[in-house]
Each structure stands twice: as structure tokens, then as C-alpha cells.
Amino acid sequence: MPSLRIQGGHKLLGRVHISGDKISTVHVLLMSFFIESDLLIKNASLCGDAIFIIEWLEEEGIKKIFIDKNNLRVIHLQNAKVNFQKLSKSRASICLLPGAVLKNKFATFYKPRGCNFTFRPIDLHLKLAKSLGITVKQTNNSIKSKLKSKKRTLRFSCKSKFGPSVGVTCSALFSSLQISKKVILTDIAIEPVILTVCKILKKLGSEVILDKKRRKVTIIKVKKQIPINKLIVATIEPDLTETITFICAAISTRSTIELSNYKLTKSVKAFLNDLHVKIQNIGFKVSRFDCQNTVNPRKTYVLDVWPALPSDIGPIICSALGCLGGGNEIIDKIYDKRESHLKELAKLGFLFKNNDSAYMIMDKVNIKELVVHASDIRAGASLVVASLGLKKRIFVHNYEQIERGYENLFLKLKSIGANIILS
């Protein structure tokens, strides 16, 4: 398994091009399963999870995909028999279940895997399937599903115990392509991936009425057929989590870097303002981030549903704040046990006081160990950010976990001066 060897304490300097949103890329690739026209995905992320889905689509004879830098040309092929077992490696695979059964009348899926930083049930996905007239029979590993009575309309709440579910919202939107009359979804997630999928639905002939304030979307008059020669174009937004990862790397090393094709939200801008990060626009979608004189804000940051600070950036800002000292608290209202990064950061000398979904960053002391392990994508990124700021040689094992969510993180860091080796 590949590992990173990081010699921390080096200043970063240079420009990084931010990839497209990982979650949007993954779900648009999965959505292509239901689209019979050719699809052009612009500004896609070529992270490990996206590459895995591309390989699955091609191996199953569903699509032929041509990659030109970060643009994906997805060519539709004819293949009715599909095996979903390998796809279960991706947690997002469950989003295909209702629509696939509506399309083919039956399908066998497998319990999804992916990051296991906390327990994330699939009950709401199965509830969606049942509301569409699908019978579901679960075994230890498989989910055998069969269409009992196809519905012409659907009204469904996408709210889970963690709040509006991105996955369930995507799953219901995918299913709308197989429903002939109307779909009304409430309590929807409004992350960039949802907005992108809604735009694609419009291009496929659906009438989409999106009310972001009320978290509601209505889809009516879905066309089952569109011209075969029509090219559907989807443009992926820049990845917010990758953006904040590189800024946090600059914070931990007290550096100045430049980012192109990046994305910031109001909540992230407010966070950076607390730390006195200076942002200077120097070109079209290019800015300089001066983190040389950042300060410890000693505040409480709440991770909540979009457009608040997202849960994905929690482990990463934790490392940046930890490098600035103690006195900051992070409360995660999305996941109650997202703390796999804390144990590994503690090995690097960070002290925490945690309680359920909240933890206080207490202080930074002498390093206890020089070897840490990435348990999932964001926990791994947090270890990289922390290691860059420490004047020690640190080994981050399980790099394959990190690359699942980042496109060439190692090479991008190396290009701006990080003393980092992949072995």
C-alpha cells in the first residue's frame, strides 16, 4: 500500500489548479447509467473514486468514456445485463438502486462500502425504493429488489437523521427519469451536486422547479426519449473541500500560495477571515492566499447542512487550527461520530477533549509517533495538512484512501514546494 513521507516545516509557494467537485463528478457518472444520449462532463475530478466508476461503466459495457484532461466524453452503449457487485466498493452505488429497478424491473445490489468514519445507514434509500413500488429483500451482503407496481408520481422527503441527504436526493432525482408524471421532493440537500443534476434533468426534457429556500424540488413532464444525437453537457463546479485543503496546508506552513479554478462559500470566507487569511484576486478565477500572519481565532465552528461549513472540511480545518494552537471547538451536526482523525492527530502531538459530536482542540505538544494511518479520505487529508506544518519526518500510510477523493494531491503539493515523497 502506498505511503507518503513528509518532511514538514517547509514553506509552500506556487499555484495549484483545483479540480472539479468530487461528489458531483461521481454522481453525474452514475446518473449517466440512465441517460441514452452522449454526455460531456466538463471540469470533472479524476480522483480515485471517479476513475473506479469510469472503469465499472466501461467493463460492464454501459459506456465508452474518453478522457481529455478533465473533460469526459461519455458515449452510450447498449447493454441490458449489468452486474452491480463490483460497484458496491463505492458508497454512492446505492443511489442507482431505485432507478435501475424501475428501468429493468429487478436488480441485485450489494451493501455499499466506502469511507467508514461513522455509521451511515441506507434505510432511507430502501424506503425510497419501497415508495416507488419496489420490493426489497436483504441478506447479509445483497439487496434483491423487484418492481411490484410502477408509480406514475412520487412525493418523498429526503431528510435523514443527519439532515437532508445528498445521496437520497440524488437517488430520487435519478429515479425521476423513470417516472412518467410528477415527482415532488421535500427536505432536499442543496449541495452543488444537486444543482448540477437538476440542470441535467432540464436538458433531458424535464420541467424542474427548484425552491432552495424551502428545500423542495418539483419535476414534471419527464420525457422518456430525447434525440439520440443530442449531446448533454454538464459542467462541474470546483471542489470546495480541495480548495480548503490547500489553504489549510498554507496555514499550517505559514505560506502564501495561489489557487486557480477554486471555490469559496460565504461560510468558508468567514472562517478564513477569522484567521486573518489575506485573499488577493490576481486574475480570472485566480487568487493569492497569504497565510503568513494567520492568527488563532479561539472560536467555536459548527459544521452543518449546506451552505454552512460542511462536515467534509471538519478534519482538515481541525489540523490547521491545531497548528495555530489550542482553544478552538468544532461541533459536527451532520455526523455524530466523525472523529477517526483525532486518534491519529494525537500521535502527532495534538491534544483534544471530545464529547459526542463536538471536540475542543486543546494544545499541540511534542510528537509521540512519526507514523500515522489515513482511515478515510478527509481524515487522511487532515494528517497531510498537519504533517506539513510539523518540523519532523512523518509517514502517512494508506495513501490510497486519500487519493479516492483527491486528484493528484501528492503531485500538486510537490509542485508548490512540499517535501513529500510517495513510496
N, C-alpha and C positions, 0 to 999 in steps of 0.2 A: 504494500500500500504506500502511495507517495506521501512524503512529508515535506514540510517547509523548515528550512534552517534560517532563522532570522537573527542577524546581529543588530540589536536595537541601538538607539541613540543617535542615528544619522538623520540629518535634515533631508527633507524631500524638496524637490524643485523640478518643475516641468509641467506639461499639460497632459491631461487624461481625457479621452473621449468616452462619455458614459453610454453604455449600451441601452437598448430598449428594455422596457419593463418586463421582467422575467415572468411574472404571473400572467400578464396579458399574452405574451408570446405562447406560453404553454396552453392556455385555454383557447386561443384562436386556432392553434394547430389541432387541438381536439375537436373544436367546432367544425373544422374542415371535413370531418368524418361525415357530416350531414349535408355538405354542400357539393352539388354535382357540377358546378361551374369551376373554372380555374380561379385560383386565388393568389394575389400578390400581397405578401406581408412585408411592409417596409419597416425599417429600423428595428428588426427583431433582435432578441437576445440569443446568442448561440451558446448559452450556458449548458451544463451537463444534462439537466432535465429536459430542455428543449431538444437537444441532439438525440436523446433517448426516444422521445416521441416521434421525431422525424424518422429514425431508424425503424420504429414499430410500424408506422404508416406505410413505409416502403416494403418492409419484409412481408407484411400481410397483403400486399398488392392493392392497397386502398388508394395510395397517391404516389406520384413520382415528384420528387422535390429537388429543384435546382437552387443552389446557394450562390449568390453573388454578393460578396461582402456580407452586409447584414440585411439583405433583401432575399426573401424566399419566394420562389415561383412554385406554387403547389398545383400540380396537374392531376386532374381527376382520372381515376382508372375504374374499371368495372370489376368489383369483387364482392359477392354477397356473403361469402363464408369468412367469418372473422373470428380469430382466437384472441380473447381478451386476457388470457392468463399472464403473459409476459408484461402487459401494460400495468398490472397491479403494482409494479415497482413504484409507479407514480401515484401519489395520493389523489391527484386530480382525476384519475381514471374513473372514479365513481360518478363523476359528472356526466359520463356518457350513458349510464345505465337506463334512465327512463326513456330518453330519445331513441336509443338503439333498439329497445324492446318495442316501442311504438312503430319503429320503422320495419323491423324484421319479425315481429310477433313473439319472439323469445330470444333469450341470450343468457349465457352463464358468465357472470363476473366473479372476481376474486377479491377478498378483503384487501383494501388498499394499504400500502405501506408508506414510504416517505419519511419525513422527519418525525421523531417520536419525543419531542421535548415536553409534551403534555398529552393527556388523553383527549382525543378528538373523535367523538362517536360519529357514525354515519346514519343514525336513526332518522334524522330529518330528510336525508336523501331517499331513504326507503319509504318514508311517509309520503313524499312527493310521488314516488312511483305508484304507490297504492292509490293515491288520489286520482291518478291517470288511468285507473282500471287495470293495473298490473299486479299479479300475484307474485309474492316473493317468498322463497323458501331458502333459509340459511343453513349451512353446515358449518363445520369448524373453519373452513377456508373459503368456501364458494358461496355465491349468491345466485341461485337459479331463479330466473324471472320469466314470466309468461304473460302475454296480453290476454286478459279475460274479456273486457269490453272497452273499446276505444271511446274516449271522451272527445266531444267537439269543443268544449270550453274548459277552462281551468281557472279557479281562483285559489291562491295559495299564499300563505305567509312564510317568508324566508328567514324568520327570526329563530335563532338557536339560543341555547343557554349562554353562549358567548356574545350574543348580539346578532345583528344582521349577518347572514352567512354568505361570503363571496362564492363559495363552491355551490351551494344550493341555488343561489340566484343564477349563476351560470348554467347549472343543470336545467333549471326551469326555462331559461331563455333558449337553450338548445332544443328543449322539448317543444317549444312553441312552433318550430318548423314543421312538426308532425301533427299539429292541431289545426283544424280547418276553420274555426270561427273566431274565438277570442280567448286571450289569456290576460288575467289581472293578477299581478304580483304585488304584495304589500310587504313592508318591513325589509325592503331590499337593501343590499350593500350598494354603495355608490363609488367604489374604488374605480380607478382608471380602466380596469379590465371590463367592468360592467358597461361603462360608457362606450368602449370600443366594440363590444359585442352588439350593443343596441344599434350602433352605426352600421354594422354589417347586416343586421336584420332589415334595416331600412333599404339597403342596397339590394337585398334579396326580394324586395317587394312588400314587406310588412309595413303597416302603419304603426309607428311606435310613439306613444305619448308618455314621456318621462317626466315625473314630478319629483325632483331631487329633494326638495324641502320636506315633502310628505313621505319620501322613500317609497314611491309607488310607480309602477310602470304598467301600461295597458298596451297590449299588442293585438291588433285586429286585422282581418282580411289577409291572412298569411297566404302567399302564393306558393303552391307546391312546386311549380315548374317555372324556371326562368330560362332565357335563351342559353343554350349550351356554350355558345361562343362568347358569352359575356364574361369579362374579366372583373372579378370583385377585388377591390383594393382596400386593404386595411393598414393604417399607419399606427404603429405602436409608440406610445409616449416614452420619454426617457425614464429610467428606473430611479425612483426616489431613494430606495434603500442603498443602491450602489453609490448614488450621489453622496449621501450622508456618510457612507463608509469611508470614502476618500477624504471628505472634510474632517472626519474624526481621526483619520490617520495623520492629517496635517496638524490637528490639535494636539495629539499625543506626542508629536515630534517638534512642536512649536515651529511649524514650517509655513511657507507660502507656496500654494500650488494654483494651477489654472485648470478649469473644467470646461469642456465644450459639450453641447447637446445634453445639458443637465436639467434637473427639475427640482424646484423647491416649492413647498406649500407655505401658507401663512404660519402654520403651527411650527414648522421647521425653521422658518426665518426668525420667529420669535425666540426659539431655543438658541439659535446662533447669536442673536442679538444679546441674549443674557450673558453669553460667554465673551462678548466683545470681538467676535469674528468680523473682520472688515471685508466687505464684498465690493469689488470694483468691476463694473462692466467694461470690457476691453474690445468687444466685437460682437457680431451676431451670435447669440447663444453661447458666448464665451465670457467667463468672468474669472477674476483673480480672487482667491480666498486667502487673506492674510491672517494666519493664526499664531503669529509670533508672540503676541502680547495678550493671549486669552486669559481670562480670569475665572476663578472658581465661583459660580453663582450661588452655591449653597441654597438650593431651592428644591421643591417637590415637582416632579414631572409625571403627568398622568398619561398613560397610553390607552387610547380609546378608539371607537369606531371612526372611520374616515369622515371628515378631514382632520381629525385630531392627530396627535403624534401616533403613528401606527405601531402595533406591537412588534413588528419585524425589526424596527430600529432600536428597540429597548436594550438588547445585549450590547449593541455597538456604541450607543451613547453612554452606556454604563462604563465601558472601558475608557472612553475619552474623559468622562467626568472623574473616573478613578485616577487617571494620570494627573489631573489637576488638584487632587486632594480629597478629603472627606467632607461630609456634611450635606450630601445630595441624596434625595429619596426618589425612587422610581416605583410607581404604582401601575400595575398592568390590569386593566379592567376587562381585557379580552380573554386572556388565559390565566387560570388560577395557579398554575404550577410551571410557569416558564422560567426555570432557574438553573437549567443544566450548565449554563456558562459560569455560574457563581463558584461552583466547586473547582473548576479549572483555573479561574482567575485568582482564587485563593492561593493556589500553588505559586502564583507569580507575585504574591505578597499583598494582594488586595484584601481588605477586611470588610466584611458585610454583617449586617444584622437583618435577617429576613424573617418575614411573618406572612404566610399565605402568599398573596399576590403582590405584596409590597416588600421592598428591601431598601435599607439605608446603606450608602457607601460610607464606611467609617474612616478609612485611612489607607495608606499604602506603606508597607513596611519592607523589610528585607525579603528577597525572593527565597522561597522554600525549595522549589524544584525548577529544573530547566527544561522539563519535558511535559507537554500538555497534549490533550486529545480533543479534537473537534467532534462533538457528539451530533451536531446538526449544522445546517448552513450558517445561520446567524450567530450561533454560539462560536462556531469556528472563526467567523469574521471578527468577532469581538476579541478573540485570542490574538489574531494577527495585529489588530489595532493596538492592543496593549503591549505586545512584544516589540513593536516598532518604537515605542516610547521608553523602553527599559534598556539600560546600558549593559545588556547581557546577551549571550548567545543562547537562543531559545529554539527548541524543536517543537513544531506543531504537527502532530500526527493526524492521520485520517483526512488529508487534504482533499480527497475525492468527495467528501461531504461538502466542503466549501465550494468546489467547482460546480456542484449541482446547481447552485443559484447565482454564480458569477461567471461572466465570460472573461477568461484570461486575467483573473485578479493578480496572479503571480507576475505575469509579464507586464501588466500595467504598473504595478508597484515598482518593479525593477526599472522601468523606463523613466521613473521620476526620482531615481536615486536610492531606493531602498536596498539595503544589503541583505538580499534574500536569495536563497537557492532552493530549487525543487529537486529532491532526490528520492 
